[in-house]
């Protein structure tokens, strides 16, 4: 099944084509093709837009308080009137009126507020009247030939009826790939009745392209306060949330591999559930796997029992999409007091070397800023090379691409985003996918706060400017008025939430959170607000109204000033009007890193190379984003004069021979754009080493759009690597190479 299936509802707007990149995990995996880097003038303009008058003249400007408080800078929309560039908001008018070692300390879960789950159009379930107190999964995993397999399961749901259910029917989310054989109601503990349970009528009915509705008829309509325990026996195979890899798709090439991917609405093909982020619950699992395989899950504790059976427990309430399982030939190594890395045996030493001591540093900074890390352990699982995503923030066990193993720790900061989800997304969660910015906008802000503490403001601003340029490109491609370019998206019935993913909730969401910080005017006060926000809503699923209501409650003086209705910056406009953010934080500190990179790129693009000037620029201290920016400028200026790229390659082996995937991608693009045939082997090697969409598809586009030699290279490379790619990536490459039409 493609990552983005077409919407069923004809009333829905045409979806944006996001097939150029995956939709889960790292925001940099979102839909901008890195083959076409942001133009230098665009990036510079977005970094520090022109300002008319001093922003410090604004009575609300907080620049004196903290260097990270964003300076107000407002661009002009090209589609509708907006405040003048650089103008501060007008003054507000006051209003009247895993193993034993994995069992690390875990903070007790706060009681979830007693309120009905928010109605979620992407869920077929009748979650409203119910609370799911606990889910237990009893699973048996078996592998078959050719990378296939089966998962036999029993789900036990411990339910409480909170209010009138409106009848005896219970609906759960499921999927056509999920074959349910039996549903039963268990008797109360110690009470009369068949221990095997009373069989219940169960029927699967169509719901949407991405799932079905499982209708279960109870003996009678439940009453408020009643406790029920259901069991459902089922099998799962080739559903979109359960991925089976052949040995060729793994790093070790010896054994098959299985993993699940739940976000956004895929876990309904893994187990029957209330598949909506508005419902949180604890879970446990017993997983039996074949000998020679290991099972790991997103759980706070686990243990191995006899017969290669693993027992897991998640003691914190989480939504269904964060339950994740991996079965494969994997081992672990400790890299910190509460962290370990998991990987196939051939990758474990590289993973340990890369991340030893790194995770704890990020966690400590995160705790200082946002409050206690409540999940006990923070482990990282390096997935097989065919894993098409950048990362997935499953609690206690983040899944990441092995492309992060650069060998020199130059990509370790990528994990900061996933760590930040430990507070924003996993702990405080958007109640529906229509307000995904609550997960990702706050996470982007948290990521950049941690990055500033660890790496400094200029480097963080450079990274943020890159993100802003991607948002600009996205909105230019779709039109600012596209309905998906607002923070509160209306997901119509039948529309797959995956089809709504784009850069907006990440970068526009980040700008809105930055605007809230600007209104506060003091970084330490806003950090304190974020801690209070997390503490108030931890283990809950909330809406933007909850978030903004708490903001005004926490800062009553801002509420009195009416900051939610400042003309041009109304909270309602932020949420419900598509388009460019009304406010941009000032990222100009990043210019001190961009300027030397710009100057060096100009030197390399010259007809006659000034080697004295080039050699005077020392790039040994440049970190990844500065090098990426430099290579982006070289790529934009390509093809360079004859011989320049060959000399650049020889002078900077730190770039041309790097194992950093971000640098490898751009170097391969430069090689192809300049027809440097002597280094085509590096393109082939990179595509053989990984299958991540973000890196794979742009290179095939570059090859297919180039010379006869690069086209031949594309066909040769795909022929050799296709078996190791994820099926969706295979299909996308076939489309690029024109093979899909040939097979049709």
Beta strands, then each sheet from edge to edge (+ up, - down):
strand 1: 72-73
strand 2: 130-143
strand 3: 149-161
strand 4: 169-174
strand 5: 178-185
strand 6: 198-199
strand 7: 202-208
strand 8: 211-217
strand 9: 227-236
strand 10: 242-245
strand 11: 257-260
strand 12: 281-288
strand 13: 294-297
strand 14: 301-305
strand 15: 309-318
strand 16: 325-328
strand 17: 330-336
strand 18: 339-344
strand 19: 379-382
strand 20: 391-392
strand 21: 397-400
strand 22: 428-430
strand 23: 540-542
strand 24: 584-585
sheet 1: 1+ 24-
sheet 2: 6+ 5- 9+ 3- 2+ 12+ 15- 14+
sheet 3: 4+ 8- 7+
sheet 4: 10+ 11- 16+ 13-
sheet 5: 17+ 18- 19- 21- 20+
sheet 6: 22+ 23+
end
